[in-house]
Amino acid sequence: MAGSIIELHTEVPADQESNVFGQFDEHLKLIERTLNVTVISRDGVLKILGSEQNAASAKKLIDELVVLAKRGNTITRQNVNYALSLAMEQRNEVLTEIDKDFICNTIQGRPIKPKTLGQKEYVDQIRKKMIVFGVGPAGTGKTYLAMAMAVTAFRNEEVSRIILTRPAIEAGEKLGFLPGDLQSKVDPYLRPLYDALYQIMGADSFAKNMERGLIEVAPLAYMRGRTLDNAFIILDEAQNTTPAQMKMFLTRIGFGSKVIVTGDASQKDLPRDAVSGLDVAMKVLKKIDDIGFCQLTSKDVVRHPLVQQIVQAYDAYEKKQKPERPVRGRRGGYER
């Protein structure tokens, strides 16, 4: 009978229950609501009641969370939400496959791994291609994963130095009003890059390598006139480059180098009528084989779940907006 209720069972080790179930069983409640099943826990055994398809999906999902927990992962609401979205697409066991892709450990010993299919594709592209464009909204791990790959390549002596750069664009503020010399003025714009390196390498290791010139963090303008050989180069916030700046940067690349360009097309700080160098580069270079393009989406957001909702809300709002444009034959007339 199509609508009949079935009962399935699965086991969760006692030492993993709090991790898999979540605080106050929030993960189980989320699974119940989303898949329309009932989950009852008795002495380490979960009883799952629901339609055949929903109960089977819930069982596979919970089994997958148990595998992740046994590998030492802390199960978060984001993990559960993403696993549910995959379950709705009948793509079970994808999370455990993604979790096998280890990049490196932070200074605290926390493993850095891709957490979504989009992030997994991004990391794979970085391994295979000389230049990779990683484009997507805030919180998708574009810069952090690129930084982890750079540190790994540096530690494995695949490159001799790391170069991190971003345009020092003025997002409503004026650099001239900030205190200090030029380096002091641009440091706030480079702070996200410093923060990521501190987490991955540790402040001491970062400082020593900076002093030796093996790690360089600089505004994009400092790249002009240089040839960057045997380096792992990351251009962050590339949506704020001009086409001329992007061309200048991409033509700095020397032998043995790898380049990651990250950006979010929805967060441009350029003047209203200016064209983004990131947009132009993605159109001009799309047919070159050794250049990879990875488009991350709101599904790949790995910050607080609220960030994902904010990104989705803005995406929906911007899709509804229709910019005004002049009507031919009517001076000063506009249509929507």
C-alpha positions as CSV (number, residue, x, y, z in Angstrom):
1,M,0.0,0.0,0.0
2,A,1.5,3.3,-1.1
3,G,0.7,5.3,2.1
4,S,1.6,2.6,4.6
5,I,3.8,3.3,7.5
6,I,6.9,1.1,8.0
7,E,9.3,0.8,10.9
8,L,13.1,0.8,10.5
9,H,15.9,0.5,13.1
10,T,19.4,1.8,13.3
11,E,22.0,2.0,16.1
12,V,23.8,5.1,17.5
13,P,26.8,4.4,19.8
14,A,26.2,5.9,23.3
15,D,29.3,8.1,23.1
16,Q,28.0,9.6,19.8
17,E,24.4,10.3,20.8
18,S,24.8,13.9,21.9
19,N,26.8,14.7,18.8
20,V,24.4,13.1,16.4
21,F,21.2,14.1,18.1
22,G,22.2,17.7,18.8
23,Q,21.5,19.8,21.8
24,F,18.0,19.0,23.1
25,D,17.7,16.5,20.1
26,E,17.5,19.5,17.7
27,H,19.0,17.4,14.9
28,L,16.5,14.6,15.3
29,K,13.6,17.1,15.4
30,L,14.8,18.7,12.2
31,I,15.0,15.4,10.5
32,E,11.5,14.5,11.7
33,R,10.0,17.7,10.5
34,T,11.7,17.7,7.1
35,L,11.2,14.1,6.2
36,N,7.8,13.7,8.0
37,V,9.0,10.8,10.1
38,T,8.9,9.9,13.8
39,V,12.2,9.0,15.5
40,I,12.2,7.2,18.9
41,S,15.4,6.5,20.8
42,R,15.6,3.5,23.2
43,D,18.9,2.3,24.6
44,G,21.1,3.2,21.7
45,V,18.5,2.0,19.1
46,L,16.6,4.4,17.0
47,K,13.1,3.4,15.7
48,I,12.1,5.3,12.6
49,L,8.5,5.4,11.6
50,G,7.2,6.8,8.3
51,S,6.5,6.1,4.7
52,E,8.9,3.6,3.0
53,Q,10.8,6.3,1.1
54,N,11.0,8.8,4.0
55,A,11.9,6.3,6.6
56,A,14.7,4.9,4.4
57,S,16.0,8.4,3.7
58,A,16.0,9.2,7.4
59,K,17.8,6.0,8.3
60,K,20.5,6.6,5.6
61,L,20.9,10.1,6.8
62,I,21.3,9.2,10.4
63,D,23.8,6.4,9.5
64,E,25.8,9.0,7.6
65,L,25.9,11.4,10.6
66,V,27.1,8.5,12.8
67,V,30.0,7.8,10.3
68,L,30.9,11.5,10.4
69,A,30.8,11.6,14.2
70,K,33.0,8.5,14.5
71,R,35.6,10.2,12.3
72,G,35.8,13.0,14.9
73,N,33.6,15.6,13.3
74,T,31.3,17.8,15.3
75,I,27.9,17.5,13.8
76,T,26.3,20.9,13.3
77,R,22.9,22.1,12.2
78,Q,24.5,23.1,8.9
79,N,25.7,19.5,8.4
80,V,22.2,18.2,9.0
81,N,20.6,20.8,6.8
82,Y,22.9,20.0,3.9
83,A,22.5,16.2,4.4
84,L,18.7,16.8,4.3
85,S,19.0,18.7,1.1
86,L,21.0,15.9,-0.5
87,A,18.5,13.3,0.9
88,M,15.7,15.2,-0.8
89,E,17.6,14.7,-4.1
90,Q,18.2,11.0,-3.4
91,R,21.9,11.6,-3.0
92,N,22.7,9.8,0.2
93,E,26.2,9.0,1.4
94,V,27.6,12.1,-0.4
95,L,28.7,13.8,2.8
96,T,30.8,10.9,4.0
97,E,32.6,10.8,0.6
98,I,33.2,14.6,0.8
99,D,34.5,14.2,4.4
100,K,37.3,11.9,3.2
101,D,39.0,14.8,1.4
102,F,41.5,16.1,4.0
103,I,43.5,19.2,3.2
104,C,45.4,20.1,6.4
105,N,45.0,20.8,10.1
106,T,44.7,24.2,11.8
107,I,47.2,25.1,14.5
108,Q,44.7,23.8,17.1
109,G,44.6,20.4,15.2
110,R,41.2,20.8,13.7
111,P,41.0,19.2,10.2
112,I,40.2,21.4,7.3
113,K,38.0,19.6,4.7
114,P,35.4,20.6,2.1
115,K,31.9,20.4,3.5
116,T,29.7,20.6,0.4
117,L,29.7,19.4,-3.1
118,G,30.6,22.9,-4.4
119,Q,33.5,23.1,-2.0
120,K,34.7,19.7,-3.0
121,E,34.6,20.7,-6.7
122,Y,36.5,23.9,-5.8
123,V,39.3,22.0,-4.0
124,D,39.5,19.5,-6.9
125,Q,39.8,22.3,-9.4
126,I,42.6,23.9,-7.4
127,R,44.5,20.6,-7.5
128,K,44.1,20.1,-11.2
129,K,44.3,23.6,-12.7
130,M,47.0,26.3,-12.8
131,I,44.4,29.1,-12.4
132,V,41.1,28.8,-10.6
133,F,38.3,31.3,-10.2
134,G,36.2,30.6,-7.1
135,V,33.1,32.8,-7.2
136,G,30.2,32.8,-4.7
137,P,28.5,34.5,-1.8
138,A,29.8,35.2,1.6
139,G,30.5,32.2,3.9
140,T,31.1,29.6,1.1
141,G,34.8,29.1,2.2
142,K,36.3,30.6,-1.0
143,T,39.2,32.3,0.7
144,Y,39.7,29.9,3.6
145,L,39.9,26.8,1.5
146,A,42.3,28.6,-1.0
147,M,44.4,29.6,2.0
148,A,44.5,26.0,3.3
149,M,45.5,24.7,-0.1
150,A,48.3,27.3,-0.3
151,V,49.7,26.4,3.1
152,T,49.6,22.7,2.2
153,A,51.5,23.4,-1.0
154,F,54.0,25.5,0.9
155,R,54.6,22.9,3.6
156,N,55.0,20.2,0.9
157,E,57.5,22.4,-0.9
158,E,55.4,22.4,-4.0
159,V,55.9,26.2,-4.0
160,S,58.6,28.4,-2.4
161,R,56.3,31.2,-1.2
162,I,52.7,32.3,-0.7
163,I,51.5,35.7,-2.0
164,L,48.1,37.0,-0.9
165,T,46.7,40.1,-2.3
166,R,43.4,42.1,-2.6
167,P,42.5,45.5,-4.0
168,A,42.5,48.1,-1.3
169,I,39.1,49.5,-2.5
170,E,37.4,52.1,-0.4
171,A,34.0,50.7,0.7
172,G,32.5,54.1,1.6
173,E,35.6,55.2,3.7
174,K,38.6,57.2,2.6
175,L,42.0,55.7,3.1
176,G,43.5,59.2,3.6
177,F,41.5,59.7,6.8
178,L,42.9,56.5,8.4
179,P,45.9,57.0,10.8
180,G,49.4,55.8,10.1
181,D,51.6,55.2,7.1
182,L,50.5,53.4,3.9
183,Q,50.9,49.9,5.4
184,S,48.8,50.9,8.4
185,K,46.2,52.2,6.0
186,V,45.9,49.0,3.9
187,D,46.3,46.5,6.8
188,P,42.5,46.6,7.7
189,Y,41.7,45.6,4.1
190,L,44.1,42.6,4.4
191,R,43.0,41.5,7.9
192,P,40.8,38.6,6.7
193,L,43.8,37.1,5.0
194,Y,45.9,37.5,8.1
195,D,43.2,35.9,10.3
196,A,42.9,32.9,8.0
197,L,46.7,32.4,8.1
198,Y,46.8,32.7,11.9
199,Q,44.3,30.0,12.2
200,I,46.0,27.6,9.8
201,M,49.7,28.3,10.5
202,G,49.8,29.9,13.9
203,A,50.9,33.5,14.6
204,D,54.6,32.5,15.2
205,S,55.1,30.5,12.1
206,F,53.3,33.2,10.1
207,A,55.5,36.0,11.5
208,K,58.7,34.0,10.9
209,N,57.8,33.3,7.2
210,M,56.7,36.9,6.7
211,E,60.1,38.1,8.0
212,R,61.9,35.7,5.6
213,G,59.8,36.9,2.7
214,L,58.2,33.5,2.1
215,I,54.7,34.8,2.8
216,E,53.7,38.2,1.4
217,V,50.4,40.0,2.1
218,A,50.1,43.1,0.0
219,P,47.6,45.3,-1.9
220,L,47.1,44.5,-5.5
221,A,48.8,47.7,-6.7
222,Y,52.1,46.2,-5.3
223,M,52.0,43.4,-7.9
224,R,52.6,45.7,-10.9
225,G,55.9,45.1,-12.7
226,R,56.7,41.8,-11.0
227,T,57.0,38.2,-12.3
228,L,55.8,35.7,-9.7
229,D,57.6,32.3,-10.1
230,N,57.1,29.2,-8.0
231,A,54.5,30.8,-5.8
232,F,50.9,30.1,-4.6
233,I,49.1,33.4,-5.3
234,I,45.6,34.2,-4.0
235,L,43.7,37.3,-5.2
236,D,40.8,37.9,-2.8
237,E,37.8,40.2,-3.3
238,A,38.5,40.2,-7.1
239,Q,35.0,41.7,-7.8
240,N,36.6,45.0,-6.8
241,T,39.3,44.9,-9.5
242,T,39.0,46.9,-12.7
243,P,39.6,45.0,-16.0
244,A,43.0,46.6,-16.3
245,Q,44.0,45.5,-12.8
246,M,42.8,42.0,-13.4
247,K,44.8,41.8,-16.7
248,M,47.9,43.2,-14.9
249,F,47.5,40.6,-12.1
250,L,47.0,37.6,-14.4
251,T,50.0,38.5,-16.5
252,R,52.3,38.5,-13.4
253,I,52.2,34.7,-13.2
254,G,55.5,32.9,-13.7
255,F,56.6,29.3,-14.0
256,G,55.7,26.8,-11.2
257,S,53.0,29.1,-9.8
258,K,49.3,28.4,-9.0
259,V,46.7,31.2,-8.8
260,I,43.4,31.3,-7.1
261,V,41.0,34.3,-7.8
262,T,38.1,34.6,-5.4
263,G,35.2,37.0,-5.4
264,D,31.5,37.7,-4.8
265,A,29.8,39.4,-7.7
266,S,27.0,40.6,-5.4
267,Q,29.3,42.6,-3.2
268,K,31.1,45.1,-5.4
269,D,32.5,48.3,-3.9
270,L,33.4,49.8,-7.3
271,P,31.9,53.0,-8.5
272,R,28.3,52.6,-9.8
273,D,29.2,52.5,-13.5
274,A,32.5,50.7,-13.3
275,V,33.0,47.3,-14.9
276,S,34.4,44.5,-12.6
277,G,37.6,42.9,-13.8
278,L,36.3,39.6,-12.4
279,D,33.2,39.7,-14.6
280,V,35.3,40.5,-17.7
281,A,37.9,37.8,-16.9
282,M,35.3,35.1,-16.5
283,K,33.9,35.9,-20.0
284,V,37.3,36.3,-21.7
285,L,39.1,33.3,-20.3
286,K,36.3,30.7,-20.1
287,K,37.6,28.7,-23.1
288,I,41.1,28.2,-21.8
289,D,41.6,24.6,-20.7
290,D,44.1,25.2,-17.8
291,I,41.8,27.7,-16.1
292,G,39.1,26.4,-13.9
293,F,35.8,28.1,-12.9
294,C,33.9,27.1,-9.8
295,Q,30.5,28.8,-9.0
296,L,29.6,28.4,-5.3
297,T,26.0,29.1,-4.2
298,S,24.0,29.6,-1.1
299,K,23.9,25.8,-0.7
300,D,27.7,26.0,0.0
301,V,27.5,28.5,2.9
302,V,29.1,27.0,5.9
303,R,28.8,29.9,8.4
304,H,25.9,30.2,10.8
305,P,22.7,28.9,9.2
306,L,21.3,32.5,9.4
307,V,24.0,33.6,6.9
308,Q,22.6,31.1,4.4
309,Q,19.1,32.5,4.9
310,I,20.4,36.0,4.4
311,V,22.1,35.1,1.2
312,Q,19.0,33.3,-0.1
313,A,16.8,36.3,0.8
314,Y,19.0,38.8,-1.0
315,D,19.2,36.5,-4.1
316,A,15.4,36.3,-4.2
317,Y,15.1,40.1,-3.7
318,E,17.7,40.9,-6.4
319,K,16.0,38.6,-8.9
320,K,12.8,40.5,-8.5
321,Q,14.4,43.9,-9.2
322,K,14.2,45.1,-12.8
323,P,16.6,48.0,-13.4
324,E,15.3,51.1,-15.2
325,R,16.5,51.6,-18.7
326,P,15.9,54.4,-21.2
327,V,13.1,54.0,-23.7
328,R,14.1,54.7,-27.3
329,G,12.5,57.7,-28.9
330,R,11.5,59.2,-25.6
331,R,13.9,61.8,-24.2
332,G,14.3,61.3,-20.5
333,G,11.7,58.5,-20.5
334,Y,12.3,55.3,-18.6
335,E,10.6,51.9,-18.4
336,R,10.9,49.2,-15.9
